[in-house]
């Protein structure tokens, strides 16, 4: 399953703890989230939890280092 979602990013480095910073993204069955910022930059995270049906929460400190193969595998198979 792939699902289009809003992504709320929690960070203790660049935002106050009560600030909600959101991007658009895709949630995969594997619990991975691709987040896309306003200028098209991609980040990959492990899902922390779902705040609602269409709002995923991720932690900036748990971003996944990714390469071309991971992105292709997510797009093709969601893993």
mmJSON file of the N, C-alpha and C atoms, coordinates in Angstrom:
{"data_MODEL":{"atom_site":{
"group_PDB":["ATOM","ATOM","ATOM","ATOM","ATOM","ATOM","ATOM","ATOM","ATOM","ATOM","ATOM","ATOM","ATOM","ATOM","ATOM","ATOM","ATOM","ATOM","ATOM","ATOM","ATOM","ATOM","ATOM","ATOM","ATOM","ATOM","ATOM","ATOM","ATOM","ATOM","ATOM","ATOM","ATOM","ATOM","ATOM","ATOM","ATOM","ATOM","ATOM","ATOM","ATOM","ATOM","ATOM","ATOM","ATOM","ATOM","ATOM","ATOM","ATOM","ATOM","ATOM","ATOM","ATOM","ATOM","ATOM","ATOM","ATOM","ATOM","ATOM","ATOM","ATOM","ATOM","ATOM","ATOM","ATOM","ATOM","ATOM","ATOM","ATOM","ATOM","ATOM","ATOM","ATOM","ATOM","ATOM","ATOM","ATOM","ATOM","ATOM","ATOM","ATOM","ATOM","ATOM","ATOM","ATOM","ATOM","ATOM","ATOM","ATOM","ATOM","ATOM","ATOM","ATOM","ATOM","ATOM","ATOM","ATOM","ATOM","ATOM","ATOM","ATOM","ATOM","ATOM","ATOM","ATOM","ATOM","ATOM","ATOM","ATOM","ATOM","ATOM","ATOM","ATOM","ATOM","ATOM","ATOM","ATOM","ATOM","ATOM","ATOM","ATOM","ATOM","ATOM","ATOM","ATOM","ATOM","ATOM","ATOM","ATOM","ATOM","ATOM","ATOM","ATOM","ATOM","ATOM","ATOM","ATOM","ATOM","ATOM","ATOM","ATOM","ATOM","ATOM","ATOM","ATOM","ATOM","ATOM","ATOM","ATOM","ATOM","ATOM","ATOM","ATOM","ATOM","ATOM","ATOM","ATOM","ATOM","ATOM","ATOM","ATOM","ATOM","ATOM","ATOM","ATOM","ATOM","ATOM","ATOM","ATOM","ATOM","ATOM","ATOM","ATOM","ATOM","ATOM","ATOM","ATOM","ATOM","ATOM","ATOM","ATOM","ATOM","ATOM","ATOM","ATOM","ATOM","ATOM","ATOM","ATOM","ATOM","ATOM","ATOM","ATOM","ATOM","ATOM","ATOM","ATOM","ATOM","ATOM","ATOM","ATOM","ATOM","ATOM","ATOM","ATOM","ATOM","ATOM","ATOM","ATOM","ATOM","ATOM","ATOM","ATOM","ATOM","ATOM","ATOM","ATOM","ATOM","ATOM","ATOM","ATOM","ATOM","ATOM","ATOM","ATOM","ATOM","ATOM","ATOM","ATOM","ATOM","ATOM","ATOM","ATOM","ATOM","ATOM","ATOM","ATOM"],
"id":[1,2,3,4,5,6,7,8,9,10,11,12,13,14,15,16,17,18,19,20,21,22,23,24,25,26,27,28,29,30,31,32,33,34,35,36,37,38,39,40,41,42,43,44,45,46,47,48,49,50,51,52,53,54,55,56,57,58,59,60,61,62,63,64,65,66,67,68,69,70,71,72,73,74,75,76,77,78,79,80,81,82,83,84,85,86,87,88,89,90,91,92,93,94,95,96,97,98,99,100,101,102,103,104,105,106,107,108,109,110,111,112,113,114,115,116,117,118,119,120,121,122,123,124,125,126,127,128,129,130,131,132,133,134,135,136,137,138,139,140,141,142,143,144,145,146,147,148,149,150,151,152,153,154,155,156,157,158,159,160,161,162,163,164,165,166,167,168,169,170,171,172,173,174,175,176,177,178,179,180,181,182,183,184,185,186,187,188,189,190,191,192,193,194,195,196,197,198,199,200,201,202,203,204,205,206,207,208,209,210,211,212,213,214,215,216,217,218,219,220,221,222,223,224,225,226,227,228,229,230,231,232,233,234,235,236,237],
"type_symbol":["N","C","C","N","C","C","N","C","C","N","C","C","N","C","C","N","C","C","N","C","C","N","C","C","N","C","C","N","C","C","N","C","C","N","C","C","N","C","C","N","C","C","N","C","C","N","C","C","N","C","C","N","C","C","N","C","C","N","C","C","N","C","C","N","C","C","N","C","C","N","C","C","N","C","C","N","C","C","N","C","C","N","C","C","N","C","C","N","C","C","N","C","C","N","C","C","N","C","C","N","C","C","N","C","C","N","C","C","N","C","C","N","C","C","N","C","C","N","C","C","N","C","C","N","C","C","N","C","C","N","C","C","N","C","C","N","C","C","N","C","C","N","C","C","N","C","C","N","C","C","N","C","C","N","C","C","N","C","C","N","C","C","N","C","C","N","C","C","N","C","C","N","C","C","N","C","C","N","C","C","N","C","C","N","C","C","N","C","C","N","C","C","N","C","C","N","C","C","N","C","C","N","C","C","N","C","C","N","C","C","N","C","C","N","C","C","N","C","C","N","C","C","N","C","C","N","C","C","N","C","C","N","C","C","N","C","C"],
"label_atom_id":["N","CA","C","N","CA","C","N","CA","C","N","CA","C","N","CA","C","N","CA","C","N","CA","C","N","CA","C","N","CA","C","N","CA","C","N","CA","C","N","CA","C","N","CA","C","N","CA","C","N","CA","C","N","CA","C","N","CA","C","N","CA","C","N","CA","C","N","CA","C","N","CA","C","N","CA","C","N","CA","C","N","CA","C","N","CA","C","N","CA","C","N","CA","C","N","CA","C","N","CA","C","N","CA","C","N","CA","C","N","CA","C","N","CA","C","N","CA","C","N","CA","C","N","CA","C","N","CA","C","N","CA","C","N","CA","C","N","CA","C","N","CA","C","N","CA","C","N","CA","C","N","CA","C","N","CA","C","N","CA","C","N","CA","C","N","CA","C","N","CA","C","N","CA","C","N","CA","C","N","CA","C","N","CA","C","N","CA","C","N","CA","C","N","CA","C","N","CA","C","N","CA","C","N","CA","C","N","CA","C","N","CA","C","N","CA","C","N","CA","C","N","CA","C","N","CA","C","N","CA","C","N","CA","C","N","CA","C","N","CA","C","N","CA","C","N","CA","C","N","CA","C","N","CA","C","N","CA","C","N","CA","C","N","CA","C","N","CA","C","N","CA","C","N","CA","C"],
"label_alt_id":[null,null,null,null,null,null,null,null,null,null,null,null,null,null,null,null,null,null,null,null,null,null,null,null,null,null,null,null,null,null,null,null,null,null,null,null,null,null,null,null,null,null,null,null,null,null,null,null,null,null,null,null,null,null,null,null,null,null,null,null,null,null,null,null,null,null,null,null,null,null,null,null,null,null,null,null,null,null,null,null,null,null,null,null,null,null,null,null,null,null,null,null,null,null,null,null,null,null,null,null,null,null,null,null,null,null,null,null,null,null,null,null,null,null,null,null,null,null,null,null,null,null,null,null,null,null,null,null,null,null,null,null,null,null,null,null,null,null,null,null,null,null,null,null,null,null,null,null,null,null,null,null,null,null,null,null,null,null,null,null,null,null,null,null,null,null,null,null,null,null,null,null,null,null,null,null,null,null,null,null,null,null,null,null,null,null,null,null,null,null,null,null,null,null,null,null,null,null,null,null,null,null,null,null,null,null,null,null,null,null,null,null,null,null,null,null,null,null,null,null,null,null,null,null,null,null,null,null,null,null,null,null,null,null,null,null,null],
"label_comp_id":["UNK","UNK","UNK","UNK","UNK","UNK","UNK","UNK","UNK","UNK","UNK","UNK","UNK","UNK","UNK","UNK","UNK","UNK","UNK","UNK","UNK","UNK","UNK","UNK","UNK","UNK","UNK","UNK","UNK","UNK","UNK","UNK","UNK","UNK","UNK","UNK","UNK","UNK","UNK","UNK","UNK","UNK","UNK","UNK","UNK","UNK","UNK","UNK","UNK","UNK","UNK","UNK","UNK","UNK","UNK","UNK","UNK","UNK","UNK","UNK","UNK","UNK","UNK","UNK","UNK","UNK","UNK","UNK","UNK","UNK","UNK","UNK","UNK","UNK","UNK","UNK","UNK","UNK","UNK","UNK","UNK","UNK","UNK","UNK","UNK","UNK","UNK","UNK","UNK","UNK","UNK","UNK","UNK","UNK","UNK","UNK","UNK","UNK","UNK","UNK","UNK","UNK","UNK","UNK","UNK","UNK","UNK","UNK","UNK","UNK","UNK","UNK","UNK","UNK","UNK","UNK","UNK","UNK","UNK","UNK","UNK","UNK","UNK","UNK","UNK","UNK","UNK","UNK","UNK","UNK","UNK","UNK","UNK","UNK","UNK","UNK","UNK","UNK","UNK","UNK","UNK","UNK","UNK","UNK","UNK","UNK","UNK","UNK","UNK","UNK","UNK","UNK","UNK","UNK","UNK","UNK","UNK","UNK","UNK","UNK","UNK","UNK","UNK","UNK","UNK","UNK","UNK","UNK","UNK","UNK","UNK","UNK","UNK","UNK","UNK","UNK","UNK","UNK","UNK","UNK","UNK","UNK","UNK","UNK","UNK","UNK","UNK","UNK","UNK","UNK","UNK","UNK","UNK","UNK","UNK","UNK","UNK","UNK","UNK","UNK","UNK","UNK","UNK","UNK","UNK","UNK","UNK","UNK","UNK","UNK","UNK","UNK","UNK","UNK","UNK","UNK","UNK","UNK","UNK","UNK","UNK","UNK","UNK","UNK","UNK","UNK","UNK","UNK","UNK","UNK","UNK","UNK","UNK","UNK","UNK","UNK","UNK"],
"label_asym_id":["A","A","A","A","A","A","A","A","A","A","A","A","A","A","A","A","A","A","A","A","A","A","A","A","A","A","A","A","A","A","A","A","A","A","A","A","A","A","A","A","A","A","A","A","A","A","A","A","A","A","A","A","A","A","A","A","A","A","A","A","A","A","A","A","A","A","A","A","A","A","A","A","A","A","A","A","A","A","A","A","A","A","A","A","A","A","A","A","A","A","A","A","A","A","A","A","A","A","A","A","A","A","A","A","A","A","A","A","A","A","A","A","A","A","A","A","A","A","A","A","A","A","A","A","A","A","A","A","A","A","A","A","A","A","A","A","A","A","A","A","A","A","A","A","A","A","A","A","A","A","A","A","A","A","A","A","A","A","A","A","A","A","A","A","A","A","A","A","A","A","A","A","A","A","A","A","A","A","A","A","A","A","A","A","A","A","A","A","A","A","A","A","A","A","A","A","A","A","A","A","A","A","A","A","A","A","A","A","A","A","A","A","A","A","A","A","A","A","A","A","A","A","A","A","A","A","A","A","A","A","A","A","A","A","A","A","A"],
"label_entity_id":["1","1","1","1","1","1","1","1","1","1","1","1","1","1","1","1","1","1","1","1","1","1","1","1","1","1","1","1","1","1","1","1","1","1","1","1","1","1","1","1","1","1","1","1","1","1","1","1","1","1","1","1","1","1","1","1","1","1","1","1","1","1","1","1","1","1","1","1","1","1","1","1","1","1","1","1","1","1","1","1","1","1","1","1","1","1","1","1","1","1","1","1","1","1","1","1","1","1","1","1","1","1","1","1","1","1","1","1","1","1","1","1","1","1","1","1","1","1","1","1","1","1","1","1","1","1","1","1","1","1","1","1","1","1","1","1","1","1","1","1","1","1","1","1","1","1","1","1","1","1","1","1","1","1","1","1","1","1","1","1","1","1","1","1","1","1","1","1","1","1","1","1","1","1","1","1","1","1","1","1","1","1","1","1","1","1","1","1","1","1","1","1","1","1","1","1","1","1","1","1","1","1","1","1","1","1","1","1","1","1","1","1","1","1","1","1","1","1","1","1","1","1","1","1","1","1","1","1","1","1","1","1","1","1","1","1","1"],
"label_seq_id":[1,1,1,2,2,2,3,3,3,4,4,4,5,5,5,6,6,6,7,7,7,8,8,8,9,9,9,10,10,10,11,11,11,12,12,12,13,13,13,14,14,14,15,15,15,16,16,16,17,17,17,18,18,18,19,19,19,20,20,20,21,21,21,22,22,22,23,23,23,24,24,24,25,25,25,26,26,26,27,27,27,28,28,28,29,29,29,30,30,30,31,31,31,32,32,32,33,33,33,34,34,34,35,35,35,36,36,36,37,37,37,38,38,38,39,39,39,40,40,40,41,41,41,42,42,42,43,43,43,44,44,44,45,45,45,46,46,46,47,47,47,48,48,48,49,49,49,50,50,50,51,51,51,52,52,52,53,53,53,54,54,54,55,55,55,56,56,56,57,57,57,58,58,58,59,59,59,60,60,60,61,61,61,62,62,62,63,63,63,64,64,64,65,65,65,66,66,66,67,67,67,68,68,68,69,69,69,70,70,70,71,71,71,72,72,72,73,73,73,74,74,74,75,75,75,76,76,76,77,77,77,78,78,78,79,79,79],
"pdbx_PDB_ins_code":[null,null,null,null,null,null,null,null,null,null,null,null,null,null,null,null,null,null,null,null,null,null,null,null,null,null,null,null,null,null,null,null,null,null,null,null,null,null,null,null,null,null,null,null,null,null,null,null,null,null,null,null,null,null,null,null,null,null,null,null,null,null,null,null,null,null,null,null,null,null,null,null,null,null,null,null,null,null,null,null,null,null,null,null,null,null,null,null,null,null,null,null,null,null,null,null,null,null,null,null,null,null,null,null,null,null,null,null,null,null,null,null,null,null,null,null,null,null,null,null,null,null,null,null,null,null,null,null,null,null,null,null,null,null,null,null,null,null,null,null,null,null,null,null,null,null,null,null,null,null,null,null,null,null,null,null,null,null,null,null,null,null,null,null,null,null,null,null,null,null,null,null,null,null,null,null,null,null,null,null,null,null,null,null,null,null,null,null,null,null,null,null,null,null,null,null,null,null,null,null,null,null,null,null,null,null,null,null,null,null,null,null,null,null,null,null,null,null,null,null,null,null,null,null,null,null,null,null,null,null,null,null,null,null,null,null,null],
"Cartn_x":[0.832,0.0,0.874,0.494,1.094,-0.031,0.208,-0.846,-0.274,-0.941,-0.53,-0.955,-0.025,-0.273,0.384,0.029,0.792,1.77,2.954,4.001,4.357,4.207,4.618,5.991,6.939,8.312,8.632,9.047,9.452,10.965,11.448,12.892,13.238,14.297,14.777,15.954,16.327,17.467,17.053,16.01,15.693,14.295,13.579,12.234,11.935,11.169,10.73,9.938,9.991,9.351,7.847,7.227,5.789,5.427,6.429,6.172,5.836,4.85,4.463,4.915,5.887,6.363,5.868,5.199,4.591,5.044,5.136,5.427,4.43,4.443,3.63,4.469,3.811,4.591,3.785,4.469,3.886,4.254,3.256,3.453,3.392,4.324,4.397,4.07,3.588,3.278,4.453,5.654,6.856,7.108,6.317,6.525,7.487,7.925,8.795,7.932,8.457,7.758,8.715,8.285,9.024,8.344,9.122,8.619,9.225,8.385,8.839,8.582,9.653,9.492,9.01,8.84,8.269,9.107,10.403,11.241,11.625,10.969,11.174,12.231,12.805,13.79,13.125,13.778,13.244,13.97,13.215,13.777,13.02,13.693,13.06,13.164,12.059,11.98,11.296,11.487,10.649,9.469,8.284,7.087,7.193,6.941,6.883,5.478,4.464,3.072,2.163,0.93,-0.086,-0.889,-0.981,-1.766,-3.242,-3.476,-4.817,-4.667,-5.752,-5.69,-4.745,-4.6,-3.79,-2.641,-2.281,-1.181,-0.205,0.976,2.032,3.011,3.509,4.513,5.831,6.904,8.245,9.184,10.308,11.315,12.513,12.881,13.998,15.265,15.473,16.686,16.737,15.608,15.553,15.41,15.904,15.901,16.795,16.424,17.159,18.075,19.342,20.231,19.768,19.532,18.992,19.807,19.685,20.318,19.284,19.745,18.878,18.097,18.749,18.081,16.912,17.078,15.987,14.799,15.041,13.936,13.223,13.976,13.362,12.542,13.076,12.344,11.073,11.111,9.901,8.863,9.285,8.354,7.737,8.55,8.043,7.302,7.842,7.247,6.813,7.119,6.716,7.52,8.715,9.513,10.799],
"Cartn_y":[-1.182,0.0,1.241,2.189,3.51,4.5,5.453,6.394,7.806,8.73,10.13,10.724,11.419,11.935,13.298,13.943,15.072,14.496,15.087,14.601,15.71,15.438,16.385,15.946,16.86,16.532,17.151,16.297,16.739,16.874,18.032,18.25,19.069,18.674,19.479,20.353,20.279,21.047,22.365,22.371,23.561,24.1,23.56,24.075,23.947,24.893,24.731,23.439,22.84,21.534,21.576,22.737,22.816,23.28,23.468,23.905,22.711,22.886,21.823,22.222,21.488,21.725,20.574,20.898,19.849,19.924,18.746,18.582,17.568,17.381,16.348,15.091,13.95,12.734,11.512,10.378,9.071,8.121,7.394,6.38,5.009,4.134,2.775,1.765,0.582,-0.491,-0.825,-0.652,-0.99,-0.031,1.054,2.043,3.141,3.104,4.171,5.292,6.516,7.701,8.498,8.814,9.771,11.115,12.115,13.456,14.384,15.228,16.127,17.561,18.368,19.766,20.629,21.912,22.828,22.982,22.702,22.852,21.5,20.43,19.117,18.248,18.696,17.881,16.694,15.547,14.321,13.96,13.44,12.82,11.526,10.544,9.265,9.061,8.676,8.482,7.157,6.693,5.64,6.344,5.807,6.366,6.288,7.4,7.383,6.95,7.654,7.282,8.082,7.635,8.342,9.215,10.493,11.429,11.39,11.071,10.861,9.992,9.751,8.891,9.42,10.743,11.343,12.18,12.017,12.796,11.873,11.718,10.886,11.783,11.293,12.018,11.26,12.004,11.432,12.288,11.71,12.435,12.721,13.987,14.409,13.646,13.348,12.646,11.2,10.688,9.3,9.209,10.232,10.194,9.046,8.437,7.297,7.794,7.399,7.656,6.764,7.35,6.56,6.764,5.792,5.846,5.562,5.518,5.303,3.997,2.924,1.622,1.632,2.273,2.337,3.084,4.204,4.958,4.15,3.476,2.654,1.529,0.861,-0.227,0.27,1.447,2.006,2.31,2.933,3.3,2.058,1.05,-0.135,-1.092,-1.296,-2.32,-1.888,-0.669,-0.198,-0.754,-1.309,-1.918,-1.188],
"Cartn_z":[0.0,0.0,0.0,-0.782,-0.758,-0.524,0.347,0.686,0.728,0.043,0.082,1.423,2.07,3.415,3.598,4.69,5.199,6.21,6.276,7.174,8.152,9.43,10.464,10.972,10.919,11.289,12.64,13.568,14.905,14.916,15.349,15.411,16.633,17.309,18.431,18.009,16.724,16.224,15.596,14.78,14.017,14.238,15.206,15.477,16.961,17.506,18.902,19.056,20.222,20.411,20.172,20.294,20.082,18.662,17.81,16.435,15.554,14.702,13.769,12.373,11.84,10.486,9.626,8.527,7.704,6.26,5.674,4.258,3.695,2.404,1.746,1.623,1.541,1.428,1.077,1.163,0.868,2.005,2.495,3.527,2.872,3.246,2.707,3.8,3.401,4.352,5.26,4.75,5.51,6.674,6.76,7.807,7.402,6.169,5.676,5.108,5.226,4.752,3.88,2.665,1.839,2.04,2.402,2.62,1.575,0.975,-0.083,0.351,0.361,0.78,-0.395,-0.126,-1.118,-2.379,-2.308,-3.495,-4.11,-3.65,-4.252,-3.6,-2.493,-1.783,-1.105,-1.167,-0.577,0.701,1.656,2.851,3.087,3.671,3.991,5.496,6.108,7.559,7.868,9.099,9.658,10.324,10.159,10.767,12.284,12.969,14.433,14.86,14.347,14.604,13.68,13.585,12.8,13.747,13.431,14.236,13.813,12.553,12.01,10.766,10.064,8.872,7.805,7.737,6.677,7.197,8.461,9.043,9.776,9.176,9.756,10.51,11.619,12.391,12.307,11.992,11.919,12.754,13.131,13.898,13.003,12.927,12.079,12.416,13.673,14.101,13.618,13.132,12.659,11.147,10.459,8.99,8.537,7.432,6.883,5.778,5.84,4.715,3.576,2.441,1.341,0.077,-0.784,-2.089,-3.157,-4.344,-5.496,-5.372,-4.916,-4.837,-3.856,-2.697,-1.733,-2.328,-2.974,-3.575,-4.656,-5.492,-6.544,-5.924,-4.91,-4.258,-3.603,-2.971,-2.368,-3.442,-4.503,-5.561,-6.206,-6.472,-7.156,-6.244,-5.026,-4.188,-2.81,-2.432,-1.125,0.023,-0.245,0.829,1.077],
"occupancy":[1.0,1.0,1.0,1.0,1.0,1.0,1.0,1.0,1.0,1.0,1.0,1.0,1.0,1.0,1.0,1.0,1.0,1.0,1.0,1.0,1.0,1.0,1.0,1.0,1.0,1.0,1.0,1.0,1.0,1.0,1.0,1.0,1.0,1.0,1.0,1.0,1.0,1.0,1.0,1.0,1.0,1.0,1.0,1.0,1.0,1.0,1.0,1.0,1.0,1.0,1.0,1.0,1.0,1.0,1.0,1.0,1.0,1.0,1.0,1.0,1.0,1.0,1.0,1.0,1.0,1.0,1.0,1.0,1.0,1.0,1.0,1.0,1.0,1.0,1.0,1.0,1.0,1.0,1.0,1.0,1.0,1.0,1.0,1.0,1.0,1.0,1.0,1.0,1.0,1.0,1.0,1.0,1.0,1.0,1.0,1.0,1.0,1.0,1.0,1.0,1.0,1.0,1.0,1.0,1.0,1.0,1.0,1.0,1.0,1.0,1.0,1.0,1.0,1.0,1.0,1.0,1.0,1.0,1.0,1.0,1.0,1.0,1.0,1.0,1.0,1.0,1.0,1.0,1.0,1.0,1.0,1.0,1.0,1.0,1.0,1.0,1.0,1.0,1.0,1.0,1.0,1.0,1.0,1.0,1.0,1.0,1.0,1.0,1.0,1.0,1.0,1.0,1.0,1.0,1.0,1.0,1.0,1.0,1.0,1.0,1.0,1.0,1.0,1.0,1.0,1.0,1.0,1.0,1.0,1.0,1.0,1.0,1.0,1.0,1.0,1.0,1.0,1.0,1.0,1.0,1.0,1.0,1.0,1.0,1.0,1.0,1.0,1.0,1.0,1.0,1.0,1.0,1.0,1.0,1.0,1.0,1.0,1.0,1.0,1.0,1.0,1.0,1.0,1.0,1.0,1.0,1.0,1.0,1.0,1.0,1.0,1.0,1.0,1.0,1.0,1.0,1.0,1.0,1.0,1.0,1.0,1.0,1.0,1.0,1.0,1.0,1.0,1.0,1.0,1.0,1.0,1.0,1.0,1.0,1.0,1.0,1.0],
"B_iso_or_equiv":[0.0,0.0,0.0,0.0,0.0,0.0,0.0,0.0,0.0,0.0,0.0,0.0,0.0,0.0,0.0,0.0,0.0,0.0,0.0,0.0,0.0,0.0,0.0,0.0,0.0,0.0,0.0,0.0,0.0,0.0,0.0,0.0,0.0,0.0,0.0,0.0,0.0,0.0,0.0,0.0,0.0,0.0,0.0,0.0,0.0,0.0,0.0,0.0,0.0,0.0,0.0,0.0,0.0,0.0,0.0,0.0,0.0,0.0,0.0,0.0,0.0,0.0,0.0,0.0,0.0,0.0,0.0,0.0,0.0,0.0,0.0,0.0,0.0,0.0,0.0,0.0,0.0,0.0,0.0,0.0,0.0,0.0,0.0,0.0,0.0,0.0,0.0,0.0,0.0,0.0,0.0,0.0,0.0,0.0,0.0,0.0,0.0,0.0,0.0,0.0,0.0,0.0,0.0,0.0,0.0,0.0,0.0,0.0,0.0,0.0,0.0,0.0,0.0,0.0,0.0,0.0,0.0,0.0,0.0,0.0,0.0,0.0,0.0,0.0,0.0,0.0,0.0,0.0,0.0,0.0,0.0,0.0,0.0,0.0,0.0,0.0,0.0,0.0,0.0,0.0,0.0,0.0,0.0,0.0,0.0,0.0,0.0,0.0,0.0,0.0,0.0,0.0,0.0,0.0,0.0,0.0,0.0,0.0,0.0,0.0,0.0,0.0,0.0,0.0,0.0,0.0,0.0,0.0,0.0,0.0,0.0,0.0,0.0,0.0,0.0,0.0,0.0,0.0,0.0,0.0,0.0,0.0,0.0,0.0,0.0,0.0,0.0,0.0,0.0,0.0,0.0,0.0,0.0,0.0,0.0,0.0,0.0,0.0,0.0,0.0,0.0,0.0,0.0,0.0,0.0,0.0,0.0,0.0,0.0,0.0,0.0,0.0,0.0,0.0,0.0,0.0,0.0,0.0,0.0,0.0,0.0,0.0,0.0,0.0,0.0,0.0,0.0,0.0,0.0,0.0,0.0,0.0,0.0,0.0,0.0,0.0,0.0],
"pdbx_formal_charge":[null,null,null,null,null,null,null,null,null,null,null,null,null,null,null,null,null,null,null,null,null,null,null,null,null,null,null,null,null,null,null,null,null,null,null,null,null,null,null,null,null,null,null,null,null,null,null,null,null,null,null,null,null,null,null,null,null,null,null,null,null,null,null,null,null,null,null,null,null,null,null,null,null,null,null,null,null,null,null,null,null,null,null,null,null,null,null,null,null,null,null,null,null,null,null,null,null,null,null,null,null,null,null,null,null,null,null,null,null,null,null,null,null,null,null,null,null,null,null,null,null,null,null,null,null,null,null,null,null,null,null,null,null,null,null,null,null,null,null,null,null,null,null,null,null,null,null,null,null,null,null,null,null,null,null,null,null,null,null,null,null,null,null,null,null,null,null,null,null,null,null,null,null,null,null,null,null,null,null,null,null,null,null,null,null,null,null,null,null,null,null,null,null,null,null,null,null,null,null,null,null,null,null,null,null,null,null,null,null,null,null,null,null,null,null,null,null,null,null,null,null,null,null,null,null,null,null,null,null,null,null,null,null,null,null,null,null],
"auth_seq_id":[1,1,1,2,2,2,3,3,3,4,4,4,5,5,5,6,6,6,7,7,7,8,8,8,9,9,9,10,10,10,11,11,11,12,12,12,13,13,13,14,14,14,15,15,15,16,16,16,17,17,17,18,18,18,19,19,19,20,20,20,21,21,21,22,22,22,23,23,23,24,24,24,25,25,25,26,26,26,27,27,27,28,28,28,29,29,29,30,30,30,31,31,31,32,32,32,33,33,33,34,34,34,35,35,35,36,36,36,37,37,37,38,38,38,39,39,39,40,40,40,41,41,41,42,42,42,43,43,43,44,44,44,45,45,45,46,46,46,47,47,47,48,48,48,49,49,49,50,50,50,51,51,51,52,52,52,53,53,53,54,54,54,55,55,55,56,56,56,57,57,57,58,58,58,59,59,59,60,60,60,61,61,61,62,62,62,63,63,63,64,64,64,65,65,65,66,66,66,67,67,67,68,68,68,69,69,69,70,70,70,71,71,71,72,72,72,73,73,73,74,74,74,75,75,75,76,76,76,77,77,77,78,78,78,79,79,79],
"auth_comp_id":["UNK","UNK","UNK","UNK","UNK","UNK","UNK","UNK","UNK","UNK","UNK","UNK","UNK","UNK","UNK","UNK","UNK","UNK","UNK","UNK","UNK","UNK","UNK","UNK","UNK","UNK","UNK","UNK","UNK","UNK","UNK","UNK","UNK","UNK","UNK","UNK","UNK","UNK","UNK","UNK","UNK","UNK","UNK","UNK","UNK","UNK","UNK","UNK","UNK","UNK","UNK","UNK","UNK","UNK","UNK","UNK","UNK","UNK","UNK","UNK","UNK","UNK","UNK","UNK","UNK","UNK","UNK","UNK","UNK","UNK","UNK","UNK","UNK","UNK","UNK","UNK","UNK","UNK","UNK","UNK","UNK","UNK","UNK","UNK","UNK","UNK","UNK","UNK","UNK","UNK","UNK","UNK","UNK","UNK","UNK","UNK","UNK","UNK","UNK","UNK","UNK","UNK","UNK","UNK","UNK","UNK","UNK","UNK","UNK","UNK","UNK","UNK","UNK","UNK","UNK","UNK","UNK","UNK","UNK","UNK","UNK","UNK","UNK","UNK","UNK","UNK","UNK","UNK","UNK","UNK","UNK","UNK","UNK","UNK","UNK","UNK","UNK","UNK","UNK","UNK","UNK","UNK","UNK","UNK","UNK","UNK","UNK","UNK","UNK","UNK","UNK","UNK","UNK","UNK","UNK","UNK","UNK","UNK","UNK","UNK","UNK","UNK","UNK","UNK","UNK","UNK","UNK","UNK","UNK","UNK","UNK","UNK","UNK","UNK","UNK","UNK","UNK","UNK","UNK","UNK","UNK","UNK","UNK","UNK","UNK","UNK","UNK","UNK","UNK","UNK","UNK","UNK","UNK","UNK","UNK","UNK","UNK","UNK","UNK","UNK","UNK","UNK","UNK","UNK","UNK","UNK","UNK","UNK","UNK","UNK","UNK","UNK","UNK","UNK","UNK","UNK","UNK","UNK","UNK","UNK","UNK","UNK","UNK","UNK","UNK","UNK","UNK","UNK","UNK","UNK","UNK","UNK","UNK","UNK","UNK","UNK","UNK"],
"auth_asym_id":["A","A","A","A","A","A","A","A","A","A","A","A","A","A","A","A","A","A","A","A","A","A","A","A","A","A","A","A","A","A","A","A","A","A","A","A","A","A","A","A","A","A","A","A","A","A","A","A","A","A","A","A","A","A","A","A","A","A","A","A","A","A","A","A","A","A","A","A","A","A","A","A","A","A","A","A","A","A","A","A","A","A","A","A","A","A","A","A","A","A","A","A","A","A","A","A","A","A","A","A","A","A","A","A","A","A","A","A","A","A","A","A","A","A","A","A","A","A","A","A","A","A","A","A","A","A","A","A","A","A","A","A","A","A","A","A","A","A","A","A","A","A","A","A","A","A","A","A","A","A","A","A","A","A","A","A","A","A","A","A","A","A","A","A","A","A","A","A","A","A","A","A","A","A","A","A","A","A","A","A","A","A","A","A","A","A","A","A","A","A","A","A","A","A","A","A","A","A","A","A","A","A","A","A","A","A","A","A","A","A","A","A","A","A","A","A","A","A","A","A","A","A","A","A","A","A","A","A","A","A","A","A","A","A","A","A","A"],
"auth_atom_id":["N","CA","C","N","CA","C","N","CA","C","N","CA","C","N","CA","C","N","CA","C","N","CA","C","N","CA","C","N","CA","C","N","CA","C","N","CA","C","N","CA","C","N","CA","C","N","CA","C","N","CA","C","N","CA","C","N","CA","C","N","CA","C","N","CA","C","N","CA","C","N","CA","C","N","CA","C","N","CA","C","N","CA","C","N","CA","C","N","CA","C","N","CA","C","N","CA","C","N","CA","C","N","CA","C","N","CA","C","N","CA","C","N","CA","C","N","CA","C","N","CA","C","N","CA","C","N","CA","C","N","CA","C","N","CA","C","N","CA","C","N","CA","C","N","CA","C","N","CA","C","N","CA","C","N","CA","C","N","CA","C","N","CA","C","N","CA","C","N","CA","C","N","CA","C","N","CA","C","N","CA","C","N","CA","C","N","CA","C","N","CA","C","N","CA","C","N","CA","C","N","CA","C","N","CA","C","N","CA","C","N","CA","C","N","CA","C","N","CA","C","N","CA","C","N","CA","C","N","CA","C","N","CA","C","N","CA","C","N","CA","C","N","CA","C","N","CA","C","N","CA","C","N","CA","C","N","CA","C","N","CA","C","N","CA","C","N","CA","C","N","CA","C","N","CA","C"],
"pdbx_PDB_model_num":[1,1,1,1,1,1,1,1,1,1,1,1,1,1,1,1,1,1,1,1,1,1,1,1,1,1,1,1,1,1,1,1,1,1,1,1,1,1,1,1,1,1,1,1,1,1,1,1,1,1,1,1,1,1,1,1,1,1,1,1,1,1,1,1,1,1,1,1,1,1,1,1,1,1,1,1,1,1,1,1,1,1,1,1,1,1,1,1,1,1,1,1,1,1,1,1,1,1,1,1,1,1,1,1,1,1,1,1,1,1,1,1,1,1,1,1,1,1,1,1,1,1,1,1,1,1,1,1,1,1,1,1,1,1,1,1,1,1,1,1,1,1,1,1,1,1,1,1,1,1,1,1,1,1,1,1,1,1,1,1,1,1,1,1,1,1,1,1,1,1,1,1,1,1,1,1,1,1,1,1,1,1,1,1,1,1,1,1,1,1,1,1,1,1,1,1,1,1,1,1,1,1,1,1,1,1,1,1,1,1,1,1,1,1,1,1,1,1,1,1,1,1,1,1,1,1,1,1,1,1,1,1,1,1,1,1,1]
}}}
